């Protein structure tokens, strides 16, 4: 007879489910090949700070573990998978409802680490419970993320982003998962739209589940990672601007005053993996990120791409089309209320749960604390934005526009395939 777990927060008694070629570019450090990009503001994420994290330390957490990734075929999910295979897990289960992309993802990782594709939806608790048997670590990335589409489809957004997250937690609790990380969004802070509100509620569910299960015989660590816009991801502004410039313009922006927190796909994957590794339970990790004004990003991309596509940058117009429902002029990664219970780490903040743990041994301690006091909220309009030239360097050095564009714009950059780093040819 299956063992039963009493879980007071998430509902009734749940039956517990029954229980080559490793990514050489990652093992060689090639995923860190970008030259350090050091920003002038104190809070920005740098490639140098990422390099200071030890791959061996991460490997010790994930080696020989069975890992489940929901939303594995998404931009960040694919990057998390790419980086995890270097850490020699026992098995990685890919959970997604996109049949075609899941098939191709399985094909890409057919050798080396055991990769198991699982076609399913996080709205289906039974499917999740079966998929999570004997899993040690969960990365929950599946979600609806498009602000305007969520405004038009609020009921489905809640079913996926909130109820789906609850299903993931219920299945993780039933399977005695050691730790789970939920990826949230800057739009969850003081939300003005359905997507942000659903993300905030999902954060609260994750934190509450972690706190209320912290003092059981088998402690589970559930935490969140909150970050901003991932440049080059599916649905980001980068491919939209690129396509508009390729056609000769105009490039459309919603407001010239709009600012956004940004990061690369590689940085997002790295910090999701790190967050799950250092989590103590119930906290929300807030990534330190550079800030861009959208109009400066548009101008930078025009300067890079217009000549490549045969246009004069001066001939590409920028048109203000106005904000869509649910959009904000600026983004927030940490609210003023949250600063009172935040800790500053090297490349992120940790917002501790407002709910209290009852066990004094479960205090949140991290290896590299910069400060136990955070003085101000983290808001894009209050942070120093990158200049246009800094944005150009960021886009090119991180290959956000693609390797071909990098080679055409900066032919002096050549990759050293022995070290995986880019060097300047004199």
ChimeraX attribute file (.defattr): number of C-alpha atoms within 10 A of each C-alpha:
attribute: neighborCount
match mode: 1-to-1
recipient: residues
	/A:1	4
	/A:2	9
	/A:3	11
	/A:4	13
	/A:5	15
	/A:6	13
	/A:7	16
	/A:8	11
	/A:9	13
	/A:10	17
	/A:11	9
	/A:12	11
	/A:13	13
	/A:14	19
	/A:15	16
	/A:16	21
	/A:17	20
	/A:18	13
	/A:19	9
	/A:20	8
	/A:21	11
	/A:22	17
	/A:23	20
	/A:24	12
	/A:25	17
	/A:26	19
	/A:27	15
	/A:28	15
	/A:29	15
	/A:30	18
	/A:31	17
	/A:32	21
	/A:33	22
	/A:34	20
	/A:35	15
	/A:36	16
	/A:37	16
	/A:38	15
	/A:39	18
	/A:40	11
	/A:41	14
	/A:42	12
	/A:43	20
	/A:44	21
	/A:45	22
	/A:46	19
	/A:47	18
	/A:48	14
	/A:49	14
	/A:50	17
	/A:51	13
	/A:52	8
	/A:53	12
	/A:54	9
	/A:55	15
	/A:56	11
	/A:57	12
	/A:58	19
	/A:59	17
	/A:60	14
	/A:61	17
	/A:62	23
	/A:63	17
	/A:64	15
	/A:65	18
	/A:66	21
	/A:67	25
	/A:68	27
	/A:69	25
	/A:70	25
	/A:71	24
	/A:72	28
	/A:73	27
	/A:74	19
	/A:75	19
	/A:76	25
	/A:77	24
	/A:78	18
	/A:79	19
	/A:80	25
	/A:81	24
	/A:82	19
	/A:83	18
	/A:84	24
	/A:85	26
	/A:86	24
	/A:87	24
	/A:88	20
	/A:89	20
	/A:90	15
	/A:91	19
	/A:92	23
	/A:93	22
	/A:94	26
	/A:95	28
	/A:96	23
	/A:97	18
	/A:98	15
	/A:99	14
	/A:100	9
	/A:101	14
	/A:102	22
	/A:103	14
	/A:104	12
	/A:105	18
	/A:106	18
	/A:107	12
	/A:108	10
	/A:109	18
	/A:110	14
	/A:111	13
	/A:112	13
	/A:113	21
	/A:114	17
	/A:115	24
	/A:116	17
	/A:117	20
	/A:118	23
	/A:119	15
	/A:120	20
	/A:121	19
	/A:122	26
	/A:123	19
	/A:124	14
	/A:125	20
	/A:126	15
	/A:127	17
	/A:128	23
	/A:129	24
	/A:130	16
	/A:131	23
	/A:132	29
	/A:133	20
	/A:134	17
	/A:135	21
	/A:136	20
	/A:137	26
	/A:138	25
	/A:139	24
	/A:140	24
	/A:141	25
	/A:142	25
	/A:143	23
	/A:144	17
	/A:145	20
	/A:146	15
	/A:147	19
	/A:148	15
	/A:149	14
	/A:150	20
	/A:151	16
	/A:152	12
	/A:153	13
	/A:154	14
	/A:155	11
	/A:156	14
	/A:157	24
	/A:158	22
	/A:159	17
	/A:160	21
	/A:161	27
	/A:162	24
	/A:163	21
	/A:164	23
	/A:165	27
	/A:166	21
	/A:167	21
	/A:168	26
	/A:169	26
	/A:170	22
	/A:171	25
	/A:172	28
	/A:173	28
	/A:174	23
	/A:175	24
	/A:176	21
	/A:177	24
	/A:178	16
	/A:179	24
	/A:180	29
	/A:181	27
	/A:182	27
	/A:183	23
	/A:184	27
	/A:185	22
	/A:186	27
	/A:187	29
	/A:188	26
	/A:189	21
	/A:190	15
	/A:191	19
	/A:192	15
	/A:193	19
	/A:194	25
	/A:195	27
	/A:196	24
	/A:197	20
	/A:198	27
	/A:199	29
	/A:200	22
	/A:201	17
	/A:202	25
	/A:203	27
	/A:204	18
	/A:205	20
	/A:206	27
	/A:207	24
	/A:208	22
	/A:209	25
	/A:210	28
	/A:211	24
	/A:212	19
	/A:213	20
	/A:214	21
	/A:215	14
	/A:216	8
	/A:217	7
	/A:218	12
	/A:219	17
	/A:220	24
	/A:221	24
	/A:222	32
	/A:223	29
	/A:224	30
	/A:225	28
	/A:226	28
	/A:227	27
	/A:228	24
	/A:229	21
	/A:230	21
	/A:231	21
	/A:232	20
	/A:233	16
	/A:234	14
	/A:235	13
	/A:236	13
	/A:237	18
	/A:238	19
	/A:239	16
	/A:240	14
	/A:241	22
	/A:242	19
	/A:243	12
	/A:244	15
	/A:245	27
	/A:246	18
	/A:247	14
	/A:248	19
	/A:249	20
	/A:250	16
	/A:251	23
	/A:252	18
	/A:253	19
	/A:254	17
	/A:255	17
	/A:256	15
	/A:257	13
	/A:258	20
	/A:259	24
	/A:260	23
	/A:261	28
	/A:262	20
	/A:263	24
	/A:264	20
	/A:265	21
	/A:266	21
	/A:267	21
	/A:268	26
	/A:269	21
	/A:270	21
	/A:271	21
	/A:272	25
	/A:273	20
	/A:274	18
	/A:275	26
	/A:276	26
	/A:277	19
	/A:278	14
	/A:279	23
	/A:280	21
	/A:281	30
	/A:282	32
	/A:283	27
	/A:284	30
	/A:285	31
	/A:286	27
	/A:287	29
	/A:288	25
	/A:289	28
	/A:290	24
	/A:291	27
	/A:292	23
	/A:293	24
	/A:294	19
	/A:295	22
	/A:296	22
	/A:297	23
	/A:298	21
	/A:299	22
	/A:300	20
	/A:301	22
	/A:302	29
	/A:303	21
	/A:304	21
	/A:305	22
	/A:306	21
	/A:307	14
	/A:308	15
	/A:309	13
	/A:310	11
	/A:311	18
	/A:312	14
	/A:313	19
	/A:314	10
	/A:315	12
	/A:316	19
	/A:317	15
	/A:318	16
	/A:319	15
	/A:320	14
	/A:321	11
	/A:322	12
	/A:323	13
	/A:324	11
	/A:325	13
	/A:326	16
	/A:327	17
	/A:328	18
	/A:329	16
	/A:330	17
	/A:331	26
	/A:332	24
	/A:333	25
	/A:334	26
	/A:335	16
	/A:336	15
	/A:337	10
	/A:338	21
	/A:339	20
	/A:340	17
	/A:341	16
	/A:342	24
	/A:343	22
	/A:344	21
	/A:345	19
	/A:346	16
	/A:347	19
	/A:348	24
	/A:349	28
	/A:350	28
	/A:351	23
	/A:352	23
	/A:353	21
	/A:354	15
	/A:355	12
	/A:356	14
	/A:357	18
	/A:358	12
	/A:359	9
	/A:360	8
	/A:361	8
	/A:362	14
	/A:363	13
	/A:364	15
	/A:365	12
	/A:366	13
	/A:367	8
	/A:368	10
	/A:369	14
	/A:370	15
	/A:371	12
	/A:372	13
	/A:373	12
	/A:374	18
	/A:375	9
	/A:376	14
	/A:377	17
	/A:378	24
	/A:379	20
	/A:380	25
	/A:381	19
	/A:382	14
	/A:383	18
	/A:384	17
	/A:385	21
	/A:386	19
	/A:387	15
	/A:388	19
	/A:389	14
	/A:390	18
	/A:391	22
	/A:392	19
	/A:393	14
	/A:394	21
	/A:395	23
	/A:396	21
	/A:397	20
	/A:398	23
	/A:399	17
	/A:400	18
	/A:401	19
	/A:402	12
	/A:403	13
	/A:404	11
	/A:405	17
	/A:406	20
	/A:407	14
	/A:408	13
	/A:409	16
	/A:410	14
	/A:411	12
	/A:412	14
	/A:413	18
	/A:414	14
	/A:415	15
	/A:416	13
	/A:417	12
	/A:418	8
	/A:419	13
	/A:420	17
	/A:421	17
	/A:422	17
	/A:423	14
	/A:424	11
	/A:425	9
	/A:426	5
